[in-house]
């Protein structure tokens, strides 16, 4: 079981789901009903914004890395990419 590493300055909105090997950087935000599911590592950089209903997940053997100061728009799907 992997432990989540979420910076204390990050904001997680009610209804956001974070599970698995996830690291979220400082001053980042994950908004209402966004889902981050990490069977492989997911790294989200500082000051990044995962907007409402977005989904970030991995594919078998493919981790996800999202850089600093990125916006992932409403209802977007990020699937196993960097």
BELPEZI-V530906 format. One record per backbone hydrogen bond with DSSP energy under -1.0 kcal/mol. CO is the residue of the C=O (numbers start at 1). NH is the residue of the N-H. If there is no record, write none. Layout:
# BELPEZI-V530906
co->[CO | CO]
nh->[NH | NH]
This chain:
# BELPEZI-V530906
co->[5 | 7 | 11 | 13 | 17 | 19 | 20 | 21 | 22 | 23 | 24 | 25 | 26 | 28 | 29 | 30 | 31 | 32 | 34 | 35 | 36 | 38 | 41 | 42 | 43 | 44 | 46 | 48 | 49 | 50 | 51 | 52 | 54 | 55 | 56 | 57 | 59 | 62 | 64 | 66 | 70 | 72 | 73 | 76 | 78 | 81]
nh->[24 | 10 | 30 | 16 | 36 | 38 | 22 | 42 | 5 | 44 | 7 | 28 | 47 | 11 | 50 | 13 | 34 | 53 | 17 | 56 | 19 | 21 | 64 | 23 | 66 | 25 | 69 | 29 | 72 | 31 | 54 | 75 | 35 | 78 | 37 | 80 | 62 | 59 | 43 | 45 | 49 | 51 | 76 | 55 | 57 | 65]
